[in-house]
Amino acid sequence: MRITFPSVPGFEKIALQGAGEMALRCGLIQSRVMDLQTALEEACINAMEHGNSYISSKPVTVIMKKLPEALQVDVQDRGPGGWSIILNRQPPSLEDRLQSQRTTRGWGFYFMQNLVDKVELLTGTQHKTVRLSMYFDSTID
């Protein structure tokens, strides 16, 4: 399933509804469906904000695939360049934020990584992709 929408807040709800329906049909339990939807919402908002700078003519595309072992959800923006974040399951440092007055970024990716089984960051020639995977036979730690 493929859903494309403009980089306008609120349109991500269409993708969340579609992902929820597909996840249920793939056999994920309701709590896992909600985890996927929350992670997907973060990925969509990041794509609109950081990838597309909320330029409505730059679309966000969500591609959902049922694989033998997992439901895979790709969120593509139209932003240039690669990723400036390194994935790890540690939360961003609030202490650094308080002491140095720096902006603490990365909370969205932290939440994504703790809600789904796998998060990957992929770079294409004309877009960046966040890939979320939910395995059918697993639970998150």
FIGU-993614 format. One record per residue (C-alpha): chain; x, y, z. Coordinates in steps of 0.02 Angstrom, whole numbers, plus 50000, padded with zeros to 5 digits. Layout:
FIGU-993614
{cadena=A	px=X	py=Y	pz=Z}
...
end
This chain:
FIGU-993614
{cadena=A	px=50000	py=50000	pz=50000}
{cadena=A	px=50064	py=50174	pz=49957}
{cadena=A	px=49998	py=50337	pz=50028}
{cadena=A	px=50065	py=50506	pz=49971}
{cadena=A	px=50016	py=50670	pz=50054}
{cadena=A	px=50075	py=50852	pz=50058}
{cadena=A	px=50190	py=50914	pz=50196}
{cadena=A	px=50046	py=50992	pz=50291}
{cadena=A	px=50015	py=50944	pz=50473}
{cadena=A	px=49862	py=50835	pz=50493}
{cadena=A	px=49881	py=50739	pz=50330}
{cadena=A	px=49986	py=50608	pz=50421}
{cadena=A	px=49824	py=50546	pz=50502}
{cadena=A	px=49777	py=50465	pz=50336}
{cadena=A	px=49936	py=50361	pz=50339}
{cadena=A	px=49908	py=50315	pz=50522}
{cadena=A	px=49734	py=50251	pz=50485}
{cadena=A	px=49796	py=50149	pz=50336}
{cadena=A	px=49941	py=50076	pz=50434}
{cadena=A	px=49826	py=50030	pz=50577}
{cadena=A	px=49706	py=49938	pz=50462}
{cadena=A	px=49847	py=49847	pz=50374}
{cadena=A	px=49933	py=49800	pz=50538}
{cadena=A	px=49772	py=49726	pz=50607}
{cadena=A	px=49744	py=49626	pz=50448}
{cadena=A	px=49923	py=49562	pz=50462}
{cadena=A	px=49882	py=49495	pz=50636}
{cadena=A	px=49968	py=49621	pz=50750}
{cadena=A	px=49881	py=49643	pz=50918}
{cadena=A	px=49802	py=49812	pz=50957}
{cadena=A	px=49942	py=49871	pz=51074}
{cadena=A	px=50073	py=49836	pz=50938}
{cadena=A	px=49964	py=49925	pz=50810}
{cadena=A	px=49959	py=50078	pz=50922}
{cadena=A	px=50149	py=50071	pz=50943}
{cadena=A	px=50170	py=50065	pz=50755}
{cadena=A	px=50051	py=50210	pz=50730}
{cadena=A	px=50143	py=50316	pz=50859}
{cadena=A	px=50312	py=50280	pz=50779}
{cadena=A	px=50239	py=50314	pz=50607}
{cadena=A	px=50168	py=50479	pz=50664}
{cadena=A	px=50340	py=50533	pz=50726}
{cadena=A	px=50420	py=50479	pz=50561}
{cadena=A	px=50290	py=50574	pz=50459}
{cadena=A	px=50307	py=50732	pz=50561}
{cadena=A	px=50497	py=50723	pz=50547}
{cadena=A	px=50481	py=50700	pz=50358}
{cadena=A	px=50368	py=50853	pz=50343}
{cadena=A	px=50471	py=50962	pz=50461}
{cadena=A	px=50653	py=50913	pz=50437}
{cadena=A	px=50650	py=50832	pz=50266}
{cadena=A	px=50527	py=50943	pz=50173}
{cadena=A	px=50531	py=51102	pz=50280}
{cadena=A	px=50340	py=51102	pz=50280}
{cadena=A	px=50340	py=51147	pz=50095}
{cadena=A	px=50168	py=51081	pz=50047}
{cadena=A	px=50219	py=51042	pz=49868}
{cadena=A	px=50351	py=50920	pz=49933}
{cadena=A	px=50256	py=50759	pz=49969}
{cadena=A	px=50283	py=50628	pz=50102}
{cadena=A	px=50259	py=50450	pz=50041}
{cadena=A	px=50219	py=50304	pz=50156}
{cadena=A	px=50243	py=50130	pz=50083}
{cadena=A	px=50180	py=49980	pz=50182}
{cadena=A	px=50231	py=49802	pz=50138}
{cadena=A	px=50186	py=49637	pz=50217}
{cadena=A	px=50342	py=49530	pz=50217}
{cadena=A	px=50344	py=49349	pz=50275}
{cadena=A	px=50419	py=49398	pz=50443}
{cadena=A	px=50366	py=49579	pz=50468}
{cadena=A	px=50261	py=49728	pz=50421}
{cadena=A	px=50380	py=49855	pz=50344}
{cadena=A	px=50333	py=50038	pz=50334}
{cadena=A	px=50440	py=50163	pz=50238}
{cadena=A	px=50419	py=50350	pz=50260}
{cadena=A	px=50502	py=50451	pz=50121}
{cadena=A	px=50530	py=50637	pz=50118}
{cadena=A	px=50603	py=50741	pz=49976}
{cadena=A	px=50743	py=50818	pz=50077}
{cadena=A	px=50921	py=50831	pz=50015}
{cadena=A	px=51074	py=50748	pz=50087}
{cadena=A	px=51099	py=50610	pz=50212}
{cadena=A	px=51056	py=50588	pz=50395}
{cadena=A	px=51132	py=50691	pz=50534}
{cadena=A	px=51078	py=50571	pz=50671}
{cadena=A	px=51151	py=50409	pz=50735}
{cadena=A	px=51025	py=50282	pz=50794}
{cadena=A	px=51043	py=50210	pz=50968}
{cadena=A	px=50917	py=50163	pz=51100}
{cadena=A	px=50982	py=50290	pz=51226}
{cadena=A	px=50876	py=50444	pz=51258}
{cadena=A	px=50946	py=50615	pz=51211}
{cadena=A	px=51030	py=50699	pz=51358}
{cadena=A	px=50922	py=50821	pz=51453}
{cadena=A	px=51073	py=50864	pz=51560}
{cadena=A	px=51168	py=50924	pz=51406}
{cadena=A	px=51017	py=51028	pz=51359}
{cadena=A	px=51004	py=51108	pz=51530}
{cadena=A	px=51190	py=51141	pz=51553}
{cadena=A	px=51236	py=51204	pz=51382}
{cadena=A	px=51073	py=51280	pz=51322}
{cadena=A	px=51089	py=51173	pz=51163}
{cadena=A	px=50937	py=51107	pz=51076}
{cadena=A	px=50916	py=50924	pz=51118}
{cadena=A	px=50861	py=50833	pz=50960}
{cadena=A	px=50827	py=50651	pz=50927}
{cadena=A	px=50678	py=50616	pz=51039}
{cadena=A	px=50570	py=50562	pz=50892}
{cadena=A	px=50697	py=50432	pz=50837}
{cadena=A	px=50718	py=50375	pz=51017}
{cadena=A	px=50530	py=50345	pz=51030}
{cadena=A	px=50524	py=50258	pz=50860}
{cadena=A	px=50664	py=50139	pz=50910}
{cadena=A	px=50576	py=50094	pz=51071}
{cadena=A	px=50405	py=50067	pz=50992}
{cadena=A	px=50447	py=49959	pz=50841}
{cadena=A	px=50566	py=49813	pz=50819}
{cadena=A	px=50685	py=49895	pz=50695}
{cadena=A	px=50719	py=50070	pz=50629}
{cadena=A	px=50831	py=50100	pz=50479}
{cadena=A	px=50885	py=50263	pz=50397}
{cadena=A	px=50906	py=50250	pz=50208}
{cadena=A	px=50963	py=50382	pz=50084}
{cadena=A	px=50907	py=50385	pz=49903}
{cadena=A	px=50956	py=50501	pz=49762}
{cadena=A	px=50804	py=50614	pz=49784}
{cadena=A	px=50737	py=50568	pz=49955}
{cadena=A	px=50775	py=50501	pz=50128}
{cadena=A	px=50680	py=50355	pz=50204}
{cadena=A	px=50643	py=50301	pz=50381}
{cadena=A	px=50603	py=50114	pz=50379}
{cadena=A	px=50501	py=50046	pz=50525}
{cadena=A	px=50483	py=49858	pz=50546}
{cadena=A	px=50365	py=49762	pz=50660}
{cadena=A	px=50402	py=49575	pz=50669}
{cadena=A	px=50252	py=49461	pz=50680}
{cadena=A	px=50324	py=49345	pz=50812}
{cadena=A	px=50411	py=49466	pz=50931}
{cadena=A	px=50383	py=49587	pz=51071}
{cadena=A	px=50485	py=49740	pz=51115}
{cadena=A	px=50599	py=49734	pz=51268}
end
